[in-house]
Amino acid sequence: MSTFPFALYDAFSDKAFGGSQAGIVCDAAGFDSETRLKIASEFGWPATCFVSSANSSTISARFYSTKREYPMCGHGTVCLMTLMIEKGILCWDDNGKIQVELALSDSTAIVEICRLENQKALVMLDIVPPDHHSGKLDIADLARLLDIAEDDLVEDLPVEIVTGSFAHLIVPVKGLVSMKRIKSDYEGMIKFCKSHGIETIAVFCLEVENAGNSIHVRDFCPAVGVPESAAAGTTNGALTSYLIRHQLVSDEGSGIIELTAEQGIEIGRPSRIYSIASIENGNIARLQVGGVATKVTEGQLCLADGDQ
């Protein structure tokens, strides 16, 4: 019998039982893909991170849902980096900052971390600015899946597919009343997503519940194993790009756009996700998403020899 340390964190929340859950399994270099998927399914969390190696400059990891490997995971990265700091693998410089490279299965990303006044680590992940395109979508069918009327959609904004690490369908609705009416047909959503080559349906409005936030978000992801995500970094990166593309936000000449999204409220896991976009000549030159994470529990994963 071999044991492997693991921990569960809540991402995009500064206290337990909010945000989106991600587990981190350390010393997992010897796990094959089948084992990683079995463990992720056993835990049942929105994401499980498997750490192959870690030092002060580079962390090598893989992320899984209960159904598949993720090419990237924003909330998992926030949890992973928080654990690495708490374990002393990542250390603050004199300015209370850390920069580290995250190595994934077929890509790498820069992660910048700063220490807040409350000693929490604000983890910001670089993501590639996504592409935008329209699909041949049946808007009436989409509204039916969400159990809202077509009139709940914003008339002068498109329903648009935004593709980066994941393909997100961005759906603008008029306000919180429309958002609260949503009752999702998850099986129907899976079929809809597969037929259109998308992975999540991200519904947003500009009306917010908490002052200081920029947008209100619900993200439906049954096609990748999560009925509704309490918080998603990659989704909010796609939303930030959408808002900039359709001139719903402006840098007002500063070259920087900062947004704060509220998410997870309807499912009892309130979250706050930060996005930062650097703008050059009207285009996104750099896009970061992130937030803080809180540890909930830790323990030992026990595997019989030969089960790895």
N, C-alpha and C positions, 0 to 999 in steps of 0.2 A: 504494500500500500504506500503510495506517495501522496504528499500533501502540498498544496499550492496556496499561498496567501491571496485572499480576495477582499475587496471592499465595495460597498454600495454607497454612491453619492447621489444627491439631488442637485442637478445642474440648473443654473439660472434662477437660483433661490438662495437667499442668505439665511434660511432656516430650514430645518428638516420638514419633510412632508409637503413641500412645494416643488415646483419645477418638474423636470423630466429625469427619470432614473437612469443611471448607467452603472454597471458593475465593471470593476477592473480586476483582472486575474493576472498576477505577476508570475515571472519565471515560466512563461508559456511558450518558449522557443521550440520545444519539442512536440507541440500539439499539431496534428494535421487538421485539414479543413473540416473533416467529418467530426472530429472530436470537439473543435471549437463550436460548431453548429449545435451539437448535442448539449454542450454546457450552456450555451446561450438559451436554448429551448428549455432546459431544466430550470434555469433562473427565471426566465419569463419576463425579463425587463426589456424596455424599449431598445436598449443597446448594451452589449457586453464588449469590453475592450480586453484584448489579449496582448500583454507586453512581452516582446521577444528580447529586447535589450534596452538598457537605459543608462545614460551618463549625463554629465552636466551640459553637453552640447547637442546630443542627438538622442531621440527616443524612437524606437522602432515598435510599431503596434499594428494590430488589425482590429476592425470593428465588425460586430455581427448583430443582426436582429434575430428573432426566433426563426426566421425563414431563410436568411441569405446573408452574405457578406456585404457590408457597406463600403463603397469606395472612399468615403469620408464621413465623419460624424462630428458635427459641431458640439452637441451637448456632451458627447463622450470625451471629446478633447478637453473641454472645460473640467470635467471630473478627473481625467487622467493627469493633467498638469497640477491640479490641486493636490492629488495624492503624491505626486513626485516631490512637491515642495514639502509636504508634511513628513515624508520619509527622509528628507535631507539630501535627495539626489540632485534636486535643483536648489540653488542658493541665491539669495538676493545680492545684487551688487550694492555699492555704496549709495546709489540713488533709489534703491528699492525697486529695481527692475531686473527682468530676466528675459533673454531671448534664446530660443531653442528651436531646433529643426525636428519636425515630426515626419518620420519615414513610414510610409504606408506600403501597400502591396505593389502599386505601380505609380506612385507619385510622392512628392515631398511638399511640406508646407511650413512656412515660418509662423511661429507662435510667439507673441509678445505678452509679457505678464508684468503687471505693476501692483505694488502693495498699497492697498487703500488705508485710510486712516483707522478703520476698524480692524486692520490687520488681515482682512480678507484678500485673496488673490484675484484680481481682475484679469481673466485670461482672454486674449483676443487672437483669433485665428485668421490668418490670411486665406482668402478663397479667391479663385479665379472669377473675374466678373463674368456673369452668365450671358448666354445668347437668348434672343427673344424671337418668337415666331408664332404666327396664327395657325390654328389647326381647323379642320372641318368639324366643328363641334355642334352638336344639337343642344342649343341653349335650353330648350324646353325640357329635354331629358335631364340635363344637369340640374335645373331648378327642382325637378321632381325628386332627384336623388337627395337633394338637400332639404326637401319638404318646404320650399319657399316659393313665392310667386316670381314670375319673370320681372314683375314691377319692383321687386326688392333689389334687383341689380342696378348698378349705376349706368344710366343710359349712355353717357358720353365717354365712358372708359371701356376698353376692350377686356374680354376674358381672353387671357393670353398664356401661352406655354413659355416658361422661362427655364432654360436648361443649363445646368452647371454640373456638379457632381451627381445631382438628381434632376429629374424632369418634373417641374412643378406647374400645375395649372393655377394661375392667379385669378381669383374671382372677387371683384369689388362689389360690396353691397352698401346700401345707403346709410346704415347706422346700426346701433346696438339692438334696436327692436327687431330688425331683420336678422341679426346675428343670433339673438336668443331664440328665434323661432326654428332654427335649424334642428332637424331630427334626421339623422343620417341612415341611409340604406347601405350598410357596409358591404353586403354581398353584391349589390348593384354597383357600388363604387369600384370594387375590384374588377368587375367586368368592364366598366367604363374606362378605367385607367389602362387596363391591358389593351383595349381596342384602340386607344389613342396614344399609346406609348408614353404614358405619364406615370409618375409614382406617388405624388401627393397632390391633394386638392387644398390649396391655401386660400381661405376666405378672409378678407380683411375689410375694415372700415376705418374712416378717419375720426369717428367719434370714439372717445375713450372713457373708461370708468374712473381712472386715476389721473389726476392732473399731473402734467409733466411728461406723460407718455405721448408718443407720436401716433401710434396706430394700435388697433385692437385686432387680434389674429386668432383664427381657429384653423388647424392644419390636420386634415384627414388623410391617414396613411395606411389603410388596411391592405393595400397592394404590396406593402413591404413588411407587414406583420404588426403594425401598430394602429388600432382603430382610430384614435385621435391623439395627436402628440401634444403633451403639455407645454413643450418648448422645443424649438428646432433652430439651430444656428444656420444651417444651409438654406432652410426655407426663408428665414428672415434676410439672408443675403440676397436671395432672389427677389423678395419683396422690396428691399431697398433699391435694387436696380430698376424694378418696375416703377417705383415712385419717381425716381430720377428721370427715367425715360419719358414719362408722361407729365413731367413738370409739375408734380404735386408737391415737391420740396425743392428748395434752392440753397446754394451755398452762399448767396448774397455777397458774392465777390471774395469770400474768404478762401475758397478752394477746398473747404472741408464741409461735409454734411454729416451730422451726428443724429441718429434716430434711436428711440427707445420704444420697443414693442411690449405690450402686455399680451399674455397668452395663457392658456390653461385655466382661466377663471371658471369657465362653464363646467369643467370636470373636477373642480375642487383642488387644483394644483397650480395656484397662481405663480406666474413666472415673469421675469423681466429680462429681455434680450437686447443687447446693445449692438448697433451697427455703425461703422465709420467708413465713409467713402471719401477718397481724395479725388478731386476733379481737376482735369486738365483739358482745356479746349472743349469744355462741355461734356467730356466723356469720363467714365470711371477709370482712373489710373491705378487705384489700389482699393480693395474692398476687404474689410475686416468685420468679423462678428464674434460676439463672446458675452461673457458674464462671469458670475461667481458660482461656486458650488459648495455644498455642505455635506459632510460625511454623516451617514445614518447608521451603518453597521460595518463590521469587518469580521473575518473568520478564516477558516481553512477549507479549501476544496479537497476532498479525498477521492483519489482515483486508484483503482487496482492497477498494478503493474501490467502493462500490455493494453490498457484502455486509452492510451494517449495517441 
